[in-house]
């Protein structure tokens, strides 16, 4: 067996599909199936049970999956250790984050990181909040950027940013002149709400006193869609300050604090506690700390990670 076969096998396990694994591995499905057959012949056992289009691991397959992950992890650690012998770190870092973070945070982080570490290849895995945590836990991503709190004890959490969730309304909206809004103030407006995630959970709690009177226009999984729909007059939305700077600066939209207390969100950088951090990985942490500013606090960035227990 070789590492390519192990990678293919684990992609099938992760995606629960030969066809999807073929796409992510940039191979044909027959080629993927041939690799699995070669593994099964070498191991003298079946690794998958097939039920029509559905597949599941056999008992042997589950055991082998654990060892396959360890073998690939050892290979990667060996590569990292050898790369560390050189003055210029190299290799690959995979970062998992949601759409808004990819748009508003990662471009400037990646730009600075590539300047400092030109031999390290960066990749983005765009995911929703829960999937960001899963991607880091299953080692398909080295780092994740996600909204806190994250309670998973296998993860190290570094506070990197905080700002405020505010009501976003188009210029000229009846609420635009308000310094802050209560749940009762928004019942007359059509609401564009995030479909899921920590922000939606907190908004549900904030809106609970008037939940029977709410007019929810749409539930969307994209901050960009919410902003564009607000500007089109389809409703009002709740958006982080750092994600609505352009619209506010252009005068096309207004953000309003929520009352009685501002709704502050915290963004964290997460990685596995048991992961040995290379110079490239430590450099990424520092670049994030130096380039992801606290909009609400305006504080000077720390020079060392602050770890949340």
N, C-alpha and C positions, 0 to 999 in steps of 0.2 A: 504494500500500500504506500501511497505518497501523500504529501500534504494537500495537494490539489483534490484528491479523492475525499480526504477528511473534510475539507472546506465545503465541497459539494454536498456531502452527506449531512453536515450540520445545517446547511442552507435549506435542505429538504425538511429537516426536522423543525427548523424555525418557522418556515412558511407553510408546513403541512401540505406541500404540493410539489410534484415533480416539475410541472409546467412553469410555476412561478420561480422555482429555483433555477430553471434553465434560463429565464430572463435575467435574473440577478447575477448569474455566473457567465452570461454571454455565450451560452452554448445551446445546441439543439436538445430537445427532450430525449431523443434516442441516445445522444452522447451522455446525458446525465444518467439515463437508465443503465447504460453500459458500465459506467463507473461504479454504480451501486452493485451490479452483478459481479464485477471483479472483486469488490470488497466482500460480498457474501461468499464467493468461491474461496477466497483466501481464509476467511473466518469459519467456513464450513457451517454456516447457519444463515437463516433469513433474518434480515434486519427490519423489514416492514411487513405488515399485514395489509392487504389491499381489499377494499370493499367497494367495487365499482370505481368511482372517481375519488373516493376517500381513502386515506391511508392512516395507519397508526404504527407506532413502534412495537416490535415484539419485545419480550423480556430481554433477549440478547441485545436488541437494538438500543434499549434504554441504558443497559450497562455500557455498551460500546460508545454511546453518545457522551457519557461522562468522561471516558478516557480520551475520546477524540478532542473534546474541549481542552483537556489538560495538555495534550500533545501540541495542539496549535498555540496554546498559551505559552508553553515552554519554548516553542520555536520563536515566538514573537519576543519573549524576554531575552532569548539568546541574541536575536538580531539587535535588540535595543542595547544590550550590554556591549556588543562589539562596536555599535555606533558610538557609544559613549567614549570609546578609546580615541576618537577623533576630536579635534578641536571644534568642529562644526557638526552639531547633532543632525541626524537625518532619520528618515523613517516616515511614519504616517500617523496622524492624529484624526480621529473621527469625533465630531461634535454633534450631539443631538440637541435640538431646540425647536420651539414652535415657530409658526410663520412670522409672527410679529418680531420675535427675537432675531430671526434670520434677516429680516429687513432692516431693523433699527439698531441692532447691537453688533452683530457679527461682521458686517462689512468693514467697519473701522478697526475692529479687533484683528481680523484676518490681514488687513492691509499692513498694520504695524508688525504683526507676528511674521509675516512673510519677509518683511524688510530685515528683521533681526535673525530669522531662522530660514534662509532661502532654500535649504536642502530638505526641509520637512514639508511633506505634502499634507494639506488640510482637506478634510471632506466633511460635508454637512449631511446629517440625517434629519430631515424635517419630520417632526413628530408632535403629537399632543402631549400634554403634561404627564399623564400616567405612563405613556409610552416612552417618554424621555427617561424616566426612572428605570423602566424595564430594560431599555437599551443599554444603560450603564451597568445594570446588574448582570445582564447576560453577556457583557463584554463585546457587544456589537458596536458600542461607542465608548471612547476613552473618557469623555467628559459630557456632562449635560448642563444646560442652562434652563432653569425652571423656576416657577413661582414657589416660594416657601410658605408654610413649613413643609419639610420632607421628613417623615418620621422613620424611614427605613434605616435601621441601625447598622446595616452593612455598608452604608455610604458615609463618606466625609462630605460635609457641607460648608462652603465658604460664602459668607455674605459678600455680595459684590455691588448691589445696587438697590435703591428703593425710591419709588415715586408714588404719585397719587392717582387713584382711579377717580375720574370726574365724569359728570354728565356732559356729553358733547351735543351741542345744538347748532343749527345753521344760524348765520348772522341774521338778525331780524326776527328771530323766534321770540314768542312772548316771554319765555324764561331767560332770555339772553341778558337781561338787566339785573337778574338776581345775583347776589353775592354767594348764596348757597341755596340748596334745594332740599326739601324733606320728601319722604315718600308720597305724602299727600299732594305735593306740588306737581308730580309727574303723572298723576292718574289721568289727566286730560290729554296727554300726548300718547301717540303710538310708540311703543318701545321696540327697539332692535336689541336683542339680548344675545350674549354668547351661548352657544348650544350646550357647552359643558365646561368643566374646569373649575379651579379654585375661585376665580372671579365670579363665575355664575353662582356658586354656592353662597358666597358672601352677599351677592346681590339679592338672592332669594331671601336671605335672612333680613336684609335691610328693607326689602319690599313687603315682608310678611304682614305688617299692619294693614296694608291696603290690597292684599293679593286678590280679593274678590272684586276689586274695581279696576284692575289693571287691563290695559289694552295692548296685548303683545302682538306686534305686527309680524315679526319674523324672529327666528332663532338661527343664528349664523355661526359658522366655525372659522370665520376670517375677519380679522380686525380691519383689513383694507376694504372688504365688502361693506362692513358696518359704516365706515367713514364715508364711503362713496354714496351709500343709501341715505345717510344723514344729509349730505349736501344736495341730494336729489329731492329732499323734502319728504322722504318716506317714513320718517320717524326720528327719534332721538336715541342715542346710544351711550354706553358707559365705556370709556377708553382711558388708558393710561396717559398721563401728561406727556411722557417721552415719545408716545406713538402718535401724537396729534400736533406736534410742534409746527409742521409745515402749514397745516390748515389754519391754525391760530395766527401764525405770522402773516399769512396772506389775507387775513381778515374775512375768510369765508366761513369760519366756525368759531364758536365760543365754548370754553370749558368752564364748568361750574362745580364747585366743591359740594360734596354731599354732607348733609347735616343729620344729627347734631355733631358728629365727629367725622373728620376726613377719613376716607377709606384708603389706607396706605398699603401698597403691595411691596413685597421684598423679593428680589431676584437672587437666586443662589447658583453657584457653580458646584456641581456634584461629581464625585468620582468614588470608586470603590476603596474602602479602607485597606483592603489587602493588596492593593495594586502598588507595585514598586514604581515610583515616579522617576522618569528619566529627566535629563536636563531639558529636553524638548518639552516635556509635560510641565515641569516646574516653570519653564519660560512662558508657557501658555497661561498658567495661573497668574503670573505677574503682569502679563500684557492685558489680561482681562481686568485686573485690579486697576491698572493705570489708565484704561481707556473706557471703562463703563462708569460714568459719573453718576453721583447721587443727585438727581434733579431737585429733590425736595430739600435735601440738607445742604447741598453745595459744599460738602466737606472735602478736605484734602484726602486723596486716596492713600490707604496704608501701603507699606512696602512689604508686608508679609501677610499671608493668608490668615484670616480670622476664622477659626474652625468652630462650628456650632456643634455642641455635643448632642 
